[in-house]
Amino acid sequence: MTSVSTDKLPPSPIGEGVSAPDGPWKRLLAGLLSSPTAVLSGIGLILILIAVLLAPLYANHVAHTDPFRSGLSAKIEVEGKTVPVMQRSTEGLGLGVTPIGPTWSGEYMLGADTQGRDVMARMLYGGRSSLLIAAASTVLTLALAAIIGVAAGYTGGLVDGVLSNLIDMMWAFPVYLLAISLSIVMIGKTFVLGPIELSSSSLIIPITIIGLVYVPYVARPVRGRVMTIKNSEFVLAARGLGVRRHRILMRHILPNVLSTLIVFAPMLTALNIVTESALSFLSVGVQAPNASWGTILQDGQSLLYSRPTVALAPGIAIMVTVLLLNLFGDVLRDVLDPKSARGR
Amino acid sequence: MDLMAISKTGRRGSALARLAITAAMIPAVVPALAQAQDAHRGGTMHLMAVASGGTLDPQINYTAQFWQLYSATYDGLVAFKKADGPESNTVVPDLAAEMPTVSADGKTYTFTLRKGVKFSNGDDVTTEDVVASLRRIFKVSSPTSGSFYNGIVGAEDCLSSPADCTLEGGVIADGTANTVTINLVAADPEFLFKLSAPHASILPKGTASKDMGNTPIPGTGTYMFTSYDANNSLTMERNPHFVEWSVDAQPEGYADTIEYKFGGTEESAVNAVMNGQADWSFDPLPADRLAELSTNATDQLHVHAQSAWWYAPMNVNISPFNDVRARQALNYAVDRNALVSVFGGPALAQPVCQILPPDFPGHEDSCIYTQDPGDTWSAPDMDKARALVAESGTKGEKVNVVTEDNAASRGVGTYLQSVLSDLGYDATVQTVSGDIQFTYIQNTNNNVQISVTQWYMDYPAASNFLNVLFGCGSFHPGSDSSINIAGFCDEEIDARMKAAMTLGATDPEAANAEWAKIDNAVMEKAPAVPLFTPRRLDLLSERVGNFEYSSLFNWLIAKSWVQ
């Protein structure tokens, strides 16, 4: 059989005087901009991103604090009076020490946690960790899912059998059980893999764990999509013309799978934020001295009665970010997959 | 209460008149008092805990939670006095009719067994039960078999081959004379303390030589366990065969039934007690409820000193703490007052810089790691600490602090991580489940550099802190049961500890003076950072009366009433 390169196929019928249709990225952007929900949620997400990126500026120049150092003996000035950050009870039996509440000013705007640290400054730094972990683990999940899904769906046969069963096995584990198990193994001690040495506080560990546990949830639909595309007319035509397998993969399969992956991205990021928070809340995610919204939520748990803002602040941050991501992801899916939008 | 009221009334008269009035009133008051106490008998006491204490076997369980219950369910030949305050450190005869006769060389103890005492299954307590119970300590590999009871003749064979343990020559019963003789390899002035621990409880001779888990073993105490589900609840009822033989050793309980529920959270337990749905909770009260309870429930709160310490053992065998200067630096740097804040403030914790707790035998105030060395800790000395770190050349090294996953331990660990970072180390905190942290930090294979842990006394003797926690004999590399967590073994200090224990048999005061010096000697080598001595805080429901506190068993449940 003669191999025919698509480079030598006849030129496009679109000629002079006929304007070329918009590319997929332009159509995507236009679709997003035409949706007020996408615009507002996008602006919201950008504002959150800017805020967390400015965390060092806030800590150094507004809060004047190091949010990773205990401030159990610290004092601040409130309404002209110097008061301790950790306030000892003077009533009744004199039991208990309560961190200072929200001052609504630069220092200790949202109050202090059980270590006397500025909650607002930690919220911003914690947001950096939470968003970084969520985004990076999303990229990892999508990359691994694309490789596995495409390999299984396109190759078929034994490779598909092995990979599909592997996906099924991973799917059989409840996500949090799998994540906690991996965390306990990886966070237990310094993790050494060849020249790479990861301490228990490294953010790469939660990124890897969260990135791995959601792979089956993306790989399976990707595999299905690949199998559909593989048998579509344009791919069959390309094969009939003798186009090489890897070229079909790169030119026809991957671009069509990409839209599926893009639709998954914001939803998965939202899910990863919640997963990271849950793991950190259970002490098996982000480890001190790093902070994340989940660890701050955990710090706030022991102050629910006396200083609820410590738990409320990260809770609200998680809720708002996840909501914005889901709203944005919803519009993104409608734009990239109009069929499903019509069907709803 | 009535007697106190009378004596207060009589304070206006002469001493003689007061005496005469009091003497005249006693015959009338005593029956009235007994009647009042009888009126308190009955009812059900409701206790709560987040989790159970594990196995119900009194010769295996080593938790404060269940030792508290064993004080009312099991007896040894001798027992710690069930009394309030320091008196509770006194050893009194329990199943033994009187204190044992001890040979001149201190190696032989002869006990005469009390007659007429029955197990909760109706069987009489015999000398055979005593022998079988002491053998069972080794057969079930009780956690203290190698530390408390290894001095009994024959114990060495029992430790190497538990299943065949006979303690031949070590424990001899004479059924006719109703005596049991225990022979020791060497004099042990602390032996009666050790026999008073629940691990030396006397159980029926037919008790299986295995961990009985959730199955209650018949005992001789005022209560007996009737049901136990480690995930749900524990029930104790009156022992139908119990007749009070010694109010000091085993007083009769007031409540008819004690129900212990497991599950929920510390917060929900506080709410339950405040709402009268429960009478008490074992777990520490949540820190953010303390201020509220401190003002709203003053009559229901009881604060007591504990013979305990929170400390941070540093592994002296791995970097950076294999350099004494690095260990001393951390001792200088830690702000004990700050840590007291983590634990609920000065009403609940006292800063310390020694191993032996305040008011403990052998304790003498001394603090070398403070800004102005003297009797007590005053402030951290960061300059000195940084200089020591620089001298040691360990700056920049990685240090991981291992804590339990509860708020207090995590708080202390986070604080230590912050201080270590201030000193120039690359410090992290690792939180490990409370179920395994204590064994995890003991095993040298885990390479734990520094951890946060606590030690509560088993009996009131300095060796129970110094020798147990820092003696060479307590260090077992590669074992989960190596209570010398720091891996500290100084042969000279170890020899001094052995000499002090021997001296205690003949001259307890001189021995305690020596223990004070040993305490300082160990602290000069700084294998640990003493943090604070905790105080126990108990919240009881409004209906609970007659709270009494024992140093070893905490609240004496049997001595309180609920109606």
Interface residues (C-beta under 8 A of the other chain):
Chain A: F68 R69 S70 L72 S73 M86 R88 S89 E91 G92 L93 G94 L95 G96 V97 T98 T114 Q115 G116 I187 G188 K189 T190 S199 S200 S201 S283 Q287 A288 P289 S302 L303 L304 Y305 S306 R307
Chain B: E267 P286 A287 D288 R289 L290 A291 E292 L293 S294 T295 N296 T298 L301 V303 D335 N337 A338 L339 S341 V342 G344 G345 P346 A347 L348 K398 N400 D405 A407 R410 G411 G413 T414 Y415 Q417 S418 V419 S421 D422 D426 A427 T428 V429 Q430 T431 N446 N447 L537
